């Protein structure tokens, strides 16, 4: 059975069952290792209510979401056209591929001191760090998707008089769309990680500042609230991209 044929109700039921199992295991682990190290789900829920009521969580969440969405959006807007051009113009793609692979293999953390030197500690530096982290998986997947386009279909379009722009829009882009969305999902996860990294390396703000504050003061219940908030953002963005992927496949 294909994954798309699995009933939605069954998936939801199994996901809820796994969530219950995680919460039970979490509660048992907290009683074993101690609440000072691993807070119980109930203590975490109380901490979540407290920092939510105070407005601290929402303020930090808004700051982090702005940096994340702007950086991720810029990464998608720059990576997809560049990947399409690399795949569509073979000489250009073969020339740039080695440099793209080099940047992919280089830890992005190595660029943070340079970014801070040139851009300072404000929001521009944070957005740049997120952009730098999210761009490579989107670019690599877009490039791979275009390279896997049916060459016979392209030749047929050329013989019918299609322009290069029409081939890009009507053949290469639809063919590469599953690869692009897979790259967007990878880039979304990496971009969220880089958002926290950016907030820790530059001026402390957003959810990264709360992680630093609660971690340094060993307020583990509040710390887990921030971790859960980050995980929730990642799940929501990924599920949204999966929804678009399903629509595009249809």
Buried (B, 14 or more C-beta within 10 A) or exposed (E): EEEEEEEEEEEEEEEEEEEEEEEEEBBEEBEEEEEEEBBBBEBBBEBBEBBBEEEBBEEBBEBBBBBBBBBBBBBBEBBBEBBBBBBBBEEEBEEBBEEBEEBEEEEBEEBBEEBBEEBEBEBBBBBBBBBBBBBBBBBBBBBBBBBBBEEEBBEEBEEEEBEEEBBBEEBBBEBBBBBBBBBBBBBBBBBBBBBBBBBBBBBBBBBBBBBBBBEEEEBBBBBBBBBEBBEEBBEEBBEEBEEEBEEEEE
